[in-house]
Amino acid sequence: MKLATVAPEVYKAWFAAEAAIRRGPLDPVIRELVKIRVSQQNGCVYCIDLHTTDARLEGETEKRIYQLNAWRESALYTEQERAALAYADAVTKLGEHGVSDEVWADVEKHFDEGAAAGLVAVTAMVNLWNRIGVPMQMRPGD
């Protein structure tokens, strides 16, 4: 199913939300790292391909993209990026107790309120896109 054709109003609304997130205060490299990481966890090949390309356009390096799947063990990410990635992991693998106070406190430590809101929004949005891309079996080039 081509959702954009079948439900164009809904699809346009999602793209409008995506555009608002892009205009927000969250650093574009962090935004793309979160999108890649969430897409890795959800197994969305379409989004992994898209966001690794977008990350490189924002100046991200190949080495950091390669190590993203093991970000906790890598020395290549800042404390701010680690806080964002921990939040993204917690939201994507949302357990019975949601996001821990410790993870959220780290977000508040490293992001002002506007950027934290952007982090919440981008993490929710990419999870939404993944939940379209995976069941619709979207592939790069679709």
C-alpha positions in Angstrom: 0.0 0.0 0.0 1.2 3.5 -0.8 0.0 5.3 2.3 0.7 8.8 0.8 -1.7 8.0 -2.1 -4.4 6.2 0.0 -4.4 8.7 2.9 -2.9 11.9 1.5 -4.2 14.3 4.2 -2.7 12.2 7.0 0.5 11.9 5.2 0.7 15.6 4.6 0.1 16.3 8.3 2.9 13.9 9.2 5.2 15.8 6.8 4.2 19.1 8.3 5.1 17.8 11.7 8.4 16.6 10.4 9.1 20.0 8.9 8.3 21.7 12.2 10.8 19.4 14.0 13.5 20.2 11.5 12.9 24.0 12.1 13.2 23.4 15.9 16.1 24.1 18.2 17.5 20.5 18.3 20.9 20.2 16.8 20.6 18.7 13.3 23.3 16.1 13.8 21.7 14.9 17.1 18.4 14.8 15.3 19.8 12.5 12.6 21.7 10.3 15.1 18.4 9.8 16.9 16.6 8.9 13.7 19.3 6.4 12.7 19.5 4.8 16.2 15.7 4.4 16.5 15.5 3.0 13.0 18.3 0.5 13.8 16.3 -0.7 16.8 13.1 -1.0 14.8 14.8 -2.6 11.8 13.6 0.0 9.3 16.0 -0.3 6.3 14.3 2.5 4.4 14.8 5.0 7.3 18.3 3.8 8.1 19.3 4.5 4.5 17.5 7.9 4.4 18.9 9.2 7.7 22.4 8.0 7.3 22.4 10.0 4.0 20.9 13.0 5.8 23.4 12.7 8.7 26.3 12.9 6.2 24.7 16.0 4.6 24.7 17.6 8.1 28.4 16.9 8.5 28.3 13.5 10.3 31.3 11.2 9.8 31.1 7.7 8.5 33.0 6.4 11.5 30.4 7.8 14.0 27.6 6.4 11.8 29.2 2.9 11.8 29.7 3.0 15.6 26.2 4.2 16.4 24.8 0.7 16.9 27.4 0.4 19.8 27.2 4.0 21.0 27.5 3.0 24.7 30.9 1.4 24.1 32.1 4.1 21.6 34.3 7.0 22.7 33.1 9.1 19.7 29.9 10.6 21.2 29.5 13.7 23.4 27.7 13.6 26.8 24.8 15.5 25.1 24.6 13.0 22.3 24.7 10.1 24.8 21.8 11.6 26.7 19.8 11.9 23.5 20.7 8.4 22.4 19.8 6.9 25.9 16.5 8.7 25.7 15.8 7.4 22.2 16.7 3.9 23.2 14.4 4.1 26.3 11.4 5.5 24.2 11.9 3.0 21.4 12.1 0.0 23.7 9.4 1.5 26.0 9.1 -0.9 28.9 6.5 -1.2 31.6 7.8 1.7 33.5 8.5 4.1 30.5 11.5 6.3 30.5 13.4 6.3 33.8 13.9 9.4 35.9 17.6 9.0 35.5 17.4 9.1 31.7 15.1 12.1 31.7 17.3 13.9 34.3 20.3 13.5 31.9 18.2 15.0 29.0 17.4 18.0 31.2 21.0 18.3 32.2 22.2 18.5 28.6 19.3 20.2 26.7 17.4 23.4 27.3 13.6 23.0 27.4 13.2 23.8 23.6 15.8 21.3 22.5 14.4 18.7 24.9 11.0 19.1 23.4 12.6 18.7 20.0 14.2 15.5 21.2 10.9 14.2 22.4 9.2 15.1 19.1 11.9 13.7 16.8 12.0 10.4 18.8 8.2 10.0 18.6 8.1 11.0 14.9 10.8 8.6 13.7 9.2 5.8 15.7 6.0 6.6 13.8 7.8 6.6 10.4 9.4 3.2 11.3 6.0 1.8 12.2 4.9 2.7 8.7 8.1 1.7 6.9 8.5 -1.7 8.4 5.0 -3.1 8.0 4.7 -1.6 4.5 8.0 -3.2 3.6 9.5 0.0 2.3 12.9 -0.3 0.8 15.5 2.3 -0.2 14.5 3.8 -3.5 10.8 3.4 -2.9 
